[in-house]
Amino acid sequence: MSELSLPTLGSLPNRLVRLYSGLALYGVGIGLQIESALGGSPWDVFHQGLSTHFGLSVGTWIIIVGALVMVLWIPLRQRPGIGTLSNVVFLGLFADAALWLVPTPEPLAVRWACLLAGVVATAAATALYIGAGLGPGPRDGIMTGLVRLGLSIRLARTLIEVTVLATGWLLGGTVGVGTVVFALAVGPLAQFFMPRLSFSRSTAQD
């Protein structure tokens, strides 16, 4: 596998803060969406389905799937970074912590609040950890690898997310209105947060 892509020494501390803050916030977003019981992202449905069908925690499956997905990077000739490996190791831990700390709400209004807060948190977290410039998440790397093979971004992402969503649903993951809300809202929200939370050269010199 290709060697890790490393940032310049001067920018590393700032990027690491952004990376791990993003991963922690992403874990919170996953926990809030799952606890809402209204449906989560396709990957969250997949991880939840694996947990429901085979046992182990959702976070454990996030780690296992992330590691297995990394194997697919080899033929796709993707280059991992510190952020990629950190995503594999820490995202599941943060998600399990959030699921343990966040109580399961009963009122529908509270469930909706959890869902919406989770989607916003996920979008902001995406901007933080991608904007840190330390490597994409393992699941994102599959998409970019397929794009390098000639698929369009839209087709590559659609194929991946439809596959994991359908598999997760068949395994018992929760698909619902939250899944639709996530699909429609996370892109525009991430675009909103990206210029505000991304790493920049000026930030590295602060």
N, C-alpha and C positions, 0 to 999 in steps of 0.2 A: 504493500500500500504506500502511497506517496507520503513524504514526510510532512509534518505539520507546518502550516503557514503561521509564522510568528510576526507580531507587530514590532515596531521599533521599541527599544527599551524605554524611552521617555514616555511613550503613550500607554504602556502596559497597565500601570495601576488604575488609571482612569477607565480604561476599557474593561478591566476585570470587575470594577465596581458596577459598571453598567450591565455587564454580562450576568453576574450573579444576582443583581437586583432584578433583572429581567426574568431570569429563570425562577426566582422565588415568586415574583408576581404572576408568572404564567401558571405556576402550581396553584396559587390561590384562585386564579381564574378557572382552572379545571375543576377544583373542589367546589366552587360556588355553582358552576353549571351542572355538575353531577348531582349535588345536593338539591338543586331546584326540582329535579325529577321531571323537567319539561323537555329534555333532550339537549344533547351537547354537540360538539363538533364531530365530524365523521371519525377522526382518530380517537376521540374520547369515547364514542359509542363502541368502537372496536375494542379498546382497552377494557371498558366496562363489561362488554360481552365476554371477553376472555376470562375476566375475573368471575363473572356469574357462572360461566359454564365449567371452568376448570379449577376454580379456587384461586388462592393468592390475592393480594391486594391490587387495586387499580395501579398504584404507583409501581409495584413490582413488575407488572406487565408492561408499563411504560418503559421501564429499564430494559426488560428482556427484548421487547419489540425493537427498541432503539438500537440495541446491540446487534440484533439479527439484520436490521435494515442496513447497518454499517457494512455488513458482509457484501451486500448488493452494490456498494460503492466501488468495489474492486473492479468488476468488469466495466462499470460505467466510467472508470478513471476519474472519479471525483476526489478532490483534495480536502481532507478534514482539517480543522483547526482546533485550537484549545476550546473554543465555544462548542464545537461539535461533540467532542468527548465529554465536556462538562454537561451538555444537554442530556447525553445518554445516562450519566451517573446521577445527576442531581435533580432533574425535573421530576422523576418519579418520587424521590424522597420529599420534595416540596409538595407535590400533589397529595401524597398520603398524609403529610402533616396537616394540610388544609382540610382534608376530609375528616381527620380526627378532631380538629379544633372547631370546625363549623358545624353547629347543630342542624339536624334535618328539619327544615321549616314545614309547618302544616298549612297555615293560611295561604291561599292562592296569591294574594298580593305580595306576601313576603317571598314566596317562591319566584315570582316574577322579578322582584327586586334582586334576588340572588342571581337569577339568570342574566339580567341586564348588566349588573355589576361585574359578573364573570366575563361577559363578552368584552366590556370596556377594558377590564384588567388584562385580558388576553391580547387585545390589540396593542395596548400600551407596552406590554411585556415584549411583544414581537418587535416593536420599534426599538426597544432597549437592547435586546440581545442581538438582533441583526445589525442594528446601528453601531454596536461595539466593534464590528468588523473582525471578529475572531473566528469566523467560520459559521456556516449555516447549520441548522439542526439536521439530524440524520434523515428525517422524513422530507424536509425541504430539499435535501441533496438528491433524493431519488427523482424529484421533479426536474431539477436543473440538469441532472444526468440524462434524462429522457429527452430534454430539449436539445442537448448537445448531439443526440443521435438523430435529430431531425423533426421531432414532434413539436407542435406549437405549445406554448405555455398553457393555453386554455385546454387543449386536448390532454396533455400530460397530467395536469392537475385534476381534470374531470375523471379520467380513467382511474387515477389513484384513489380519489376521495369516494367515488361511487363504489369501487371495489371494497374498500375498508368499511364504508358505511353499511353496505349490504351484508357483508360478513359479520360485522358487529351486531346488526339487528337480528340475524339468524341465530347468533350465539346468545341472545338475550339482552343486548344493550338497549338503552332507552332512546328511541327516535321519536321526536315530537316537534312541537312548534318551535322549541328552542333551537333545534337543528336548523330550521329555516331562518330564524333570527340571526344565528351565527353566520350562516352562509351569506346573508344579505348585508350584514352590518360590519363584519370584522375587516373586510377589505377597505372600505372607506374610512373606518376608524383608524386602522393601521397607517393609512396614507396621511391622515390628519396628525398622528403622533410622530411619524417618522422624522420630519424635519425638525421637530422640537426636541426629540430625545436621541437622535443619532449622534454618533461620534463625529467630530470635525477636527481638522488640524489646529484650529484656533483653540479648541478645548484642550488639546494635548499640551498646549503651551501655557495654559493658565497656572 
